Each structure stands twice: as structure tokens, then as C-alpha cells.
Amino acid sequence: MHFIAGLPRSGSTLLVALLRQNPRFAARISSPLCGLFGSMIGAMSGEGAAFISDRQRERILRGLFEAYYAEAGSDQVVFDTNRMWCARLPALVRLHPDARVICMVRNVAWVMDSIERLIRQNALLASRLFGGEEERATVYSRVEALAQRGRLVGASWCALKEAFYSPEAGNLLIVEYEYLTRAPDNTMRLIYEFIGEVPFAHDFSALSYDEPEFDEWLTTPGLHRVRPEVRFAPRRTLLPPDLFQRFEAQSFWNDATPSLANIVAPRKPRAAEREAAE
């Protein structure tokens, strides 16, 4: 049992599409398991909690995972996807000590840019990513809404940052979207190494994955549609310069000194190299 988390619009759906090429792996986009997990912990902490021992709690919670994935083969490796698993990391490590959490990340400014681009592509629809017309009004109101701590980008960013600096961070693998798209073969090799699985020959030019029903429910078509080929596509940002600069500084994983997390990212030039380049 492993988990996929991280930031939205950072390649988690692409990773799912790649993992599904391996017949031993079972993976899909965001599942309700994390929400059920939290609700069950809450239910066992309320009235009657004194009659539930820690051993019972562990058995009940493990049973939730087993029941949800009962149809998976006994030899299958399951990847459950939910961005809020990072906020449950201590509990996950207690129940599944050998489980790994693969966290897809991306420069936060480009996360906002990617969502804004999708909203503009569906300009005739009112996306349910926002609470009303006031939030949908301008790029500034849209970005501000997404960045709130309980919303799409803000909630996952806070959960990831908590996990990144936690004592359990050694169970995390931070994977930058740019590195996955620029060097997919090497990235997948490192992921397999991290989870202790035998490497698999993935096809990076013949991907197929989409969740149209889920995206239609959010009134945001294309949110989980994967391009058929893994490639890095540079582009100009749609965000005003002040917004881009504000969120560009929030990629905390670039300073990994105080963290136990494992990181797969493009090599950053050292200060001396930057000075020589200048």
C-alpha cells in the first residue's frame, strides 16, 4: 500500500497514468478513502471512545483499507491518491510503516497558472472550484480563493509543508513535475527504487487517462486529462507579474536542509555556478 499526494496540477494524474501501465499496480485519481479515514477517527474519538482501545482502533482503520481495496489482487501494489494524506502522515506510518507517499510538486506560481489556463479554456462554464461569482470575478479573486488554507491549493500546500518538516518525512518522496516531464525514465526508476519495486518498461509516448465524469461534476472539463506523450512544454504565464512573483517564492521544498524527505528534482546550480554564468 502506497499513497500519492502533493499539490494540484503538478503531475499526480500523469503519475497515475504511468503507474497503471504496470499490470501489478492499481492506481487512480483522488479517492474518498482519506475522507472516510478521517471520519472514522472522529467517530471513534467521540461518545463511547472510552470503550475503544488503541488496538481496536488500529484494527478498524486497517480494515477500512482492506475493505476498500478488497477487489485488488493479493499480489497488486495499490496507490491511493488524495492530497490530504500528508496531513494524516503520523497515522499512516503507524498503520502502514512500509508505505511510501509520493508527493508531486510544482512551482506554486505555475500551479496557479495551470488552473487559470484551464478556467479560461472553459470560459463559458462556472467552475465549481469557486464559491460564487465574487470569487470567479477576476484572476486576482480566483487565485486568492484557491490559496486559502481550506481550498484546493492552500489546503494541499499546508498539508504538504506539515509532512515535509515532520519526523515522518523519511516516508515522503517529493517529485517535481518539471523533472518528471523532462526525464521521465530516470524519474520512474527513482520512484521504483524508493518503493522497493522491480523497474518496469514504461511507454512515455502512449498514455491514456481521463476522468470526464469527475471533471464534469466540478464543471471544469480537462482537469484530469493526460496528454498522450510525456514532455516538458515551456510557455509564458497568464498570471500578472505581481501574482506570479508572490507565489513563486512559496516552493519551500527547494530548501531541504531541515527535512528528512527524499527529493527528485532538477539539479539547482550552486551559488558559484550562478555567479560564473552571470
C-alpha positions in Angstrom: 0.0 0.0 0.0 1.4 3.4 -1.1 0.0 6.8 -1.4 0.1 9.8 -3.9 -0.3 13.3 -2.6 1.2 16.7 -3.2 -0.1 19.8 -5.0 -2.8 20.0 -7.6 -1.9 20.5 -11.3 1.6 19.1 -10.5 1.6 15.7 -12.3 -0.3 13.4 -10.0 -2.7 12.3 -12.7 0.2 11.9 -15.1 1.9 9.7 -12.5 -1.3 7.6 -12.1 -1.4 7.1 -15.9 2.2 5.9 -15.9 1.8 3.6 -12.9 -1.3 2.0 -14.4 0.8 0.7 -17.3 2.3 -1.8 -14.9 -0.2 -4.7 -14.5 0.9 -5.2 -10.9 -0.1 -1.7 -9.9 -3.6 -0.3 -9.1 -3.8 3.5 -9.2 -6.5 6.1 -9.8 -7.1 9.8 -9.1 -8.4 11.2 -5.8 -10.3 8.5 -3.8 -12.8 9.0 -0.9 -10.6 6.8 1.4 -8.9 9.7 3.1 -12.2 11.3 4.0 -13.6 8.1 5.3 -10.4 7.6 7.3 -10.8 11.0 9.0 -14.5 10.5 9.6 -13.8 7.1 11.3 -11.1 8.6 13.5 -13.5 11.3 14.5 -16.3 8.8 15.2 -14.0 6.7 17.4 -13.0 9.8 19.4 -16.5 10.9 20.4 -19.1 9.4 22.7 -18.0 5.9 23.6 -14.3 6.5 22.9 -13.5 5.1 26.3 -14.7 1.7 25.2 -12.4 1.5 22.2 -8.8 0.5 22.8 -5.9 1.6 20.6 -5.6 -1.9 19.3 -9.2 -1.9 18.2 -8.7 1.5 16.6 -5.8 0.1 14.6 -7.7 -3.0 13.5 -10.8 -1.0 12.5 -8.7 1.5 10.5 -6.7 -1.2 8.8 -10.0 -3.0 8.0 -11.1 0.2 6.2 -8.2 0.0 3.8 -8.6 -3.8 3.3 -12.4 -3.4 2.6 -12.0 -0.5 0.2 -9.4 -2.4 -1.9 -10.8 -5.9 -1.4 -11.1 -6.3 -5.2 -7.4 -5.7 -5.8 -5.4 -8.9 -6.4 -3.3 -10.2 -3.5 -0.1 -9.5 -5.5 -1.1 -6.0 -6.6 0.5 -2.8 -5.3 -2.1 -0.2 -4.5 -1.6 3.6 -4.8 -4.3 5.6 -3.1 -4.4 9.2 -4.2 -5.5 12.1 -2.0 -3.7 15.4 -1.4 -4.7 15.4 2.3 -2.9 12.2 3.1 0.1 14.4 4.0 -2.0 15.7 6.9 -2.5 12.1 8.1 1.1 11.1 7.9 1.7 10.1 11.5 -1.4 7.8 11.4 -0.4 6.3 8.0 3.1 5.5 9.3 1.7 3.8 12.4 -0.7 1.7 10.4 1.5 1.1 7.3 5.1 1.6 8.4 6.4 0.4 5.0 4.1 2.6 3.0 5.6 5.5 0.9 3.9 8.7 0.0 4.8 10.1 -3.4 4.2 13.9 -3.4 4.0 15.6 -6.8 5.0 19.3 -6.6 5.5 22.2 -8.9 6.4 25.9 -8.6 3.3 27.2 -6.9 3.0 30.1 -9.4 2.8 27.6 -12.2 0.2 25.6 -10.3 -1.9 28.8 -10.2 -1.1 29.5 -13.9 -2.2 26.0 -14.9 -5.6 26.3 -13.1 -6.1 29.8 -14.5 -5.4 28.5 -18.0 -8.0 25.7 -17.6 -10.6 28.2 -16.3 -10.0 30.4 -19.4 -10.3 27.4 -21.7 -13.8 26.8 -20.2 -14.8 30.4 -20.2 -18.5 29.7 -20.8 -18.7 27.5 -17.7 -18.9 28.5 -14.0 -16.3 26.2 -12.4 -17.3 24.7 -9.0 -13.7 25.2 -7.9 -15.0 28.6 -6.7 -17.7 29.5 -4.2 -19.6 32.1 -6.3 -19.4 34.9 -8.8 -17.4 37.1 -6.4 -14.6 34.5 -6.3 -14.8 33.9 -10.1 -14.7 37.6 -11.0 -11.0 38.2 -11.8 -7.7 36.4 -11.9 -6.9 38.1 -8.5 -10.1 36.8 -6.8 -9.7 33.4 -8.3 -6.1 33.0 -7.2 -6.9 34.4 -3.7 -9.7 31.9 -3.3 -7.6 28.9 -4.4 -4.8 30.0 -2.0 -7.0 30.0 1.2 -5.9 27.3 3.7 -9.1 25.2 3.2 -9.2 25.4 -0.5 -7.7 23.5 -3.5 -4.2 24.9 -3.5 -3.9 26.2 0.0 -5.1 23.1 1.8 -2.7 20.8 -0.1 0.2 23.2 0.3 -0.3 23.4 4.1 -0.6 19.6 4.4 2.5 19.0 2.3 4.5 21.5 4.3 3.5 19.9 7.6 4.6 16.5 6.3 7.8 17.8 4.8 9.1 19.1 8.1 7.7 16.2 10.2 9.6 13.4 11.9 7.9 11.0 9.4 9.2 12.9 6.4 11.5 10.0 5.5 8.4 8.2 4.1 8.0 11.0 1.6 9.3 11.2 -2.0 9.0 14.7 -3.4 8.9 14.6 -7.2 9.0 17.9 -9.2 6.7 18.0 -12.2 9.4 19.5 -14.3 11.8 16.6 -13.7 9.1 14.0 -14.4 8.3 15.7 -17.8 12.0 16.3 -18.7 13.4 13.0 -17.6 10.5 10.5 -17.2 12.6 7.4 -17.5 15.0 8.4 -14.7 12.2 9.7 -12.5 10.2 6.5 -12.7 13.4 4.5 -12.0 13.9 6.5 -8.8 10.2 6.1 -7.8 10.5 2.3 -8.2 13.7 2.3 -6.2 12.0 4.3 -3.4 9.1 1.9 -3.1 11.3 -1.2 -3.5 9.8 -2.5 -6.7 11.4 -4.0 -9.8 11.7 -1.5 -12.6 9.1 -1.6 -15.4 9.5 -0.5 -19.1 7.0 2.3 -19.3 5.9 3.8 -22.6 6.1 7.6 -22.4 4.6 8.2 -25.8 1.3 6.3 -25.5 -0.5 7.4 -22.4 -4.3 7.3 -21.9 -6.1 8.6 -18.9 -9.1 10.8 -18.3 -11.9 11.2 -15.7 -14.6 13.2 -17.6 -17.4 12.4 -15.1 -15.4 13.7 -12.2 -14.3 16.8 -14.1 -17.9 17.5 -15.3 -19.1 17.3 -11.7 -16.6 20.1 -10.9 -17.7 21.9 -14.1 -14.0 22.0 -15.0 -13.5 19.8 -18.1 -9.9 18.6 -18.7 -8.9 18.9 -15.1 -7.7 15.2 -15.1 -7.0 14.7 -18.8 -3.5 13.4 -19.6 -1.7 14.2 -22.8 -0.6 11.1 -24.8 3.1 11.9 -24.5 5.2 12.9 -21.6 7.1 16.0 -22.5 8.0 19.4 -21.0 6.3 22.3 -22.7 7.6 25.7 -21.8 5.2 28.6 -22.1 4.5 32.2 -21.0 2.5 32.7 -17.8 -1.1 34.0 -17.9 -0.7 35.5 -14.4 0.1 39.2 -13.9 3.7 39.7 -12.8 2.8 40.6 -9.2 0.8 37.4 -8.7 3.4 35.2 -10.3 6.2 36.7 -8.1 4.2 36.3 -5.0 3.6 32.5 -5.4 6.9 31.7 -7.0 8.5 32.2 -3.6 6.4 29.5 -1.9 8.2 26.4 -3.1 9.6 25.5 0.3 10.9 22.1 -0.8 13.8 23.9 -2.6 15.4 24.3 0.8 15.5 20.7 2.0 18.2 21.2 4.7 15.9 20.7 7.8 13.8 18.0 6.2 14.1 14.2 6.1 12.1 14.0 2.9 13.6 12.4 -0.3 13.5 14.7 -3.3 13.6 14.1 -7.1 14.1 17.5 -8.8 16.2 19.2 -11.5 19.6 20.0 -10.1 19.8 23.5 -8.8 23.0 25.4 -9.7 25.3 26.3 -6.8 25.9 29.9 -5.9 29.4 29.8 -7.5 27.9 28.3 -10.7 25.3 31.0 -10.9 27.9 33.7 -10.5 30.0 32.2 -13.2 27.0 32.1 -15.5 26.3 35.7 -14.8 
